[in-house]
Amino acid sequence: MKLFKKKEAETNTEGIVKPKKKFKKRWIVLGLIVLIVAFAIFQNIQKSNAPMPVNVAQVMTGDIEEVVSISGNIVSDETKSYYADVSAPIDVLELHAGDRVEKGDVLYTYDAGELELAKKQAELNLEQANGNYSGTMEKNSKASVALKGNSMTYINNRLDEITDEIDALNDKITEKTSRMNQTLNDLQKTSMDVDQNRISDSYDASQNNDSPNTRHTEDGSQMSLEIQEAIADVQYALSNDPEIKDWNKQINELNEEKADLSEQASAEQAVLTSGEKNALDAQRELTELQSQDTISNIESVEGGIKADFGGVVTEVTVEKGSTTTPGTKVMTIASTDSVRVDIQISKSDLGKIKVGQKVDVTVNGNTYEGEVTKIAGAAKNNASGVPVVDGQIKINNPDENIILGVEASNKIHTQKAEHVVVIPYEYVGTDSVGDFVMTVENGVLTRKDVTVGLTTTSDAEITSGLSEGEQIVAGDVTTLIEGTKAIAIGE
């Protein structure tokens, strides 16, 4: 009943029975699905046989330069510590660590009065040394002349001989003088006796004594006179005896010779030996050098100590008013006229960087010309424990904007090749076999092995495998498959 009623329900008011709609739609949908699948299969078949469009570019020649970027810190390439050369108080010292100075600026000065006093003392020391030397050498010269070529052995022997000769002459004089004195004494006694006898005769006469032995006064007077004459002769002989005079003359001559020889002996003691003379020369020269050095040092600081170059004061070790001694460290200056960048070179860059290479140095936005001047001969571990090699880059044109200790960026121009095959680096693929590029040959992608030379972040030098004018696939070739059909675009 229900079915029937349903069928009736599918009859329209005109009595015409409609076809079944669900049946028709099912077949239509099925047909559409078949068409879609067939179209998809057809399309896949069509695609698999169609060549892949790829962009190509023509190989050109050009220049390429390999640049290594590395950072480092700016340090002074020249540092000088100033030490005192004189003993004097510091008069002016106004600089402190961190202050900038220009070449020729006065760093500090000494007390002028103390310098003048020290200079005068050095000049007097020099004058005294030269005077002592001249006096000693003059005495030595005179002593050498006084020796008259005689040796001390001869002088001593002759002095002994003279002593003996003088003693012998004195003995002769003494002996003869004694004899003469004895004669004189005898005469004087005789004279006294004669005088006494004459006095007795006179006494007898005055007393009217008639002596039994009458003295003859006249005879006595004659005798007394003769004795007095003899005494006078002896006394004269004592003072004027020719032989004694000759002996005394000989003694005087011998004494003069003795005095001369004694002077020669004394002179011999004053004569310098070669060793003594060398020592005297050395001492004079040493004193002269020391004095002249002191005078020179004083004269060099009389106008104050000036900076040898422009830079920054890094250390001041004395205070104004303190007295320095030679060798006292006063201050230290780090040059800003001569600066460098200290870098650490990694293993990967070590083979590229060489002494003499040009460098673009950037400091605080300013660019300077630099040059690699030093590469250490041994590696050391950096803070991370990685072996690195110390290097130095000299900044050739520093200015007042350079600040010591700041970081600098450096682009080192390591290698350059001119008029060589250069392609964008992205056009080069790399696999286990090596480097390669892709070309389109006979409508097919073809691998072409190449050798890469210098590289930059954007370009690569091809040293073999490509020639100017060839066409290669432009772009990333790592996703392409060799042998795929391709059509070159951009030929």
ABEGO torsion letter per residue (X at the ends): XAAAAAAAAABBAAGBBBBBAAAAAAAAAAAAAAAAAAAAAAAAAAAAABBBBBBBBBBBBBBBBBBBBBBBBBBBABBBBBBBABBBBBABBABBBGBBBBBGBBABBBBAAAAAAAAAAAAAAAAAAAAAAAAAAAAAAAAAAAAGGBBAAAAAAAAAAAAAAAAAAAAAAAAAAAAAAAAAAAAAAAAAAAAAAAAAAAAAAAAGBBBABBBBAAAAAAAAAAAAAAAAAAAAAAAABAAAAAAAAAAAAAAAAAAAAAAAAAAAAABBBAAAAAAAAAAAAAAAAAAAAAAAAAAAAAAEBBBABBBBBABBABBBGBBBBBGBBABBBBBAABBBBBBBBBAAAAAABBBGBBBBBBBGGBBBBBBBABBBABBBBBAAGBBBBBBBBBBABBBAABBBGBBBBBBBBABBBBGBBBBBAAABBBBAAEBBBBBBBGGBBBBBBBBBBBBBAABBBBABGBBBGBBBBBEBAAABBBGBBBBBBGX
